[in-house]
Amino acid sequence: MILELNEIVEGNVEYLDDIKFDNEVFLYIVRSPYPRAIIRSIVPPKNTSLFTHLKS
């Protein structure tokens, strides 16, 4: 068996999702149900911690 395939089968391969960084930030993309609409404002829900980790 090829060496690379053996590592994959045994679970010894590191994927991009396995790499973690300090102060890592994730991006979420929300698509509008209205094509070519103009976004006038974005109001996050009050019960979410979406912006609590982003401090300047």
N, C-alpha and C positions, 0 to 999 in steps of 0.2 A: 504494500500500500504506500502511496506517496506520503511523504513526511507532513506536508501541509494538511492533507485530508485526515491524517491520524490525529493531529492536534485539534481539528474541528470536532471530530467524533468524540474525543476524550473531554472536550469542553475547556481546553487550555488556550483558547484564542481570546484576545482582548478586542472588543468592538468599541466603536466610538461612543456608544451609550454607557460603556463601563468607565469612561474617563470622567472624573469629577474635579472641578476647580474651586478654589476658595472664592467666595462672593460671586458664585455663578448665578446668572440671570437667565430666565426663560422667556421666550417670546410666544405669545398666543395671537393668532390671526383669526379675526371674526369677520366672516363675509356677510355683506348686506343682502337681504332678499330682494332688494330693489336695484336693478341694473342702472348704472350711470346716475345714481342718486348723489346729492351733495350732503356730506355729513356736517351738520352744524354744531353738534356737541356730542360728547361721550360721557355718560353718567354711569359710573360703576355702582353695583349694588352696595347698600350700606352694610350688609352683614358679611363682607368679604375682606380678606387680608391681602388683596391684590397689590396695593401700593404701600403697605406698611414696611416692607423690606427695602424699599428704594429710598434711602436717605442720602442727601448730598453733604 
